[in-house]
Amino acid sequence: MIQEKICKGVGITSGYGCGKMVNVCNRKYGLGKMCCYPSWLLESENGKIKMQKAILKASKPKFDKVKAKENTTDWNKKLQSKINEIVRLIDKDQPCLAKGIHAKQMHAGHVFSRGSNPMLRFNLHNIHRQSAQSNHFQNEDGLFREGIVKEYGYTYFNFISELRKIKDLKITTDEYIEYYRNASRICLYLKKENKIYDIYMRFHLRNSINLSLGIYSYSNCTFNW
């Protein structure tokens, strides 16, 4: 027999809850995981703090001592690869923004290309899911941007466009290593969570992870929707 309890916050979630009966296995801090818990994470101060702490607390991967042999270019590629992985985890199981299909292989597409806008290459707001096939054809850049507007709105697209005013990134090798470690830790956390996020949580994760990485200033990290 399935046991149910009322969706009512306890402890740090006190004051939240819709009062509906939910399966006891689908509750966290007294809130239903499928109803009120995501809203608590997004809207409450305690929820935002918990999300931030969870990302930072995730286990650090093991690293060998870094030697001078690895140059800045190597770390640039490593960091980009890890951030692209983060994007795919945030946008997990969502359709390609350009084609609207669920592709077997999904890439992390840049709204504004890395070649023309290298200062945006690591900003999560400039990177979203795009099928591998679509990402290989530059003539679908327009479709990709149309997909951004369709799903997130013109205000968000304009926010991304304004990010092109960011000055060129000047990152030292030591900074690259630190950013890569942070990105790896965050990636580990998202893999462990293994969740499919709704549009609100995808915004929240892009904001909070941008801040946690520490590559950009606050105003260039966060979008309030």
N, C-alpha and C positions, 0 to 999 in steps of 0.2 A: 504493500500500500504506500502510495506517494505521500510523504509528509509535507505539509505546507505551513508557512508562517506569514504573518503580516509584514509587508515591506515597510519597515520603520527603522530609521537610523539609530545606531547605538554608538556610544563613545564619540569618536571624532566625526561621525556622520549624523550626530544628534540634530534633530530639527528637519531632516530630510526624510522623504518617504511618501508614497502615494496611498498607502493603506490597503493595497491589493494583496491578495493571497498569492504567494509565490513558493515554488519548490524550495525546500530548505537547502538543496544542493546548488541552487542558483542564487544564493544570497551572499553578500559580502558586507561586513559591518552592519548587518541587518537590512541592507538595501538589495532589491532585486537587480541582478547583474544585467538583465535585459530591459530594465525600465529606468530606475532612478540612480543606480550607481554611476553610469557614464555621465549623467548630468551633474552629479555631485563632483566628479573629478574635474569637469570643465568649468563649473560655475562658482564653486566655493573656494575660499582661500585655503582651507585645509586640504581640499582635493588637489589643487594646483601644487601645493607644497609636497604632497605625497608623491605625485607624478614626478616632480623634479628630483626628489630624494631617491626614488626607485631607479631612475635613469643613472644617477651618479653612483648609487650603491652597487650596481651590477658588477659582478666579478671582473677584475682586471685580467685580460689575457696575458700569457707569459711572453715576455720579449727578451731576446738576447741583447747583450750590451751593444749599443750602436757604435759602429766604427766609422772613421772618416771616409771609408771607401764609398759609401752610399751618398750620392750627391743630391742636390735639391730637386732635380728633375725626377729622380727615382721616387722621392717622397711625394712629389706633386701627383704622380700617377697612382701611387699607393693610396693617398688620401682621396683622390677622385673616385677610385674604385670602391673604397669603403663607404663613401657618402652616397654613391649610386646604389649600393646595396641597402643602405638605410632607406632610401626613397622607395625601393621596391618592396621593402617590408612595411612601410607606412601605407603604401597604395596596394597592398596585397589583395588579389582577387577582384580588383576593379578593372573595368574595360579600358582599352586603349583610348586616350583622349582624342586622337586624330581619326581613328577608324571606327571606334565604338564597338570593338570586338574583344573577346577574351582570347588572347593569343597564347600559344604554347610557350613562346619566349618573349618576356617583357623586358624592355630596356628602361633606363632612366634618361628621358629626353630633356634637353635644355630648351626652355622657351626662347631664350636668346642665346645663340651659339657661343661656345667657349672660345672659338677662334676670334670672333668679332667683339666679344665681351668677356675677356678673361677674368675680370673682377667679379663676375657673377658665377663662376664655375662651381663654387662650393656652397652657394646660398640655396637652401632647400626650397625656397619659394620659387626659384627659377628652374627647378627640376621636378618633373612629374612623370607618371607612367606613360610609356609609349611602346607599341609593339616593335619588335626587332625589325620587321619588314618596313614599317612606316618610318622608323628612325634612320633607315639606310637611304631614303629618298628625300633630298632637300626640298623638292617641290611640295612636300606634305607639311612643311613648316607652318604654312598658312592654316591648314586643317588642324594642326596641333594647337595653334593659338586660338582658333575658333572654339576648339574643345574646352580650353581653359575658360573662355568667356561664358560658354554655354553652362558649364558646371559650377563655376565660382563667381561669375559676374564681371562686369566691366570695371568696377571699382578695384577688384583684386588684380585684374590684368594691368590696370594703370599703375597700381602699386609696384608690380614687377617691372614695368617699363621705367618707372622713376629710379629703380635700383641701378640703372645703367649710369647714373651720375656718380656712383661710388668711385673713388679714386683707385688707381691700380693697386693691387695687393702686393705688398713687399714683405714676404715671409721668409724668415731665416730657416736653416735646416733644423735647428733645435725646436723652433715653433712648429714646423711641419711634423716632427716626431711627436710632440705633445698633442697636436690636433688629431693625428692618426690614432694615438692611444685612446683619446676621448671617443673618437668615432668607433673604434673597435669595441670599446666597453658598451656604448649605446647599442651597437649592432647586436651584441651578445644578449642584451636585455630584451630587445624586440624579438629576437629569435625565440627566446625563452617564453615570452608572452604568447607568441604565435596567434595573434588576433587579427580579425578583420575590422578595420576602423571606419566609422561613419564620417561624413564630411566635416563635422564639428571637431572630432578628435584628430582628423588629419591636419586641420588648421593648427590645433593646439600642439600637436607633436612637432610640426615644422617650426613653430615659434619657440617652443621650449628647447628643442634640440639645437637649433641655431644658436640660442643663448648659451647652451652647455658647451658647444664646440668652441665658442669664444673667438671666432674668426672675424665677425662683423660687429659693428656697434649696435646698441639696443634698437634704435629706430630702423635699422636695416635688417633686423632679425625678426621683427614681429609685425603681424597684420591683425588688426582688430576688426572682426567681421560682425 
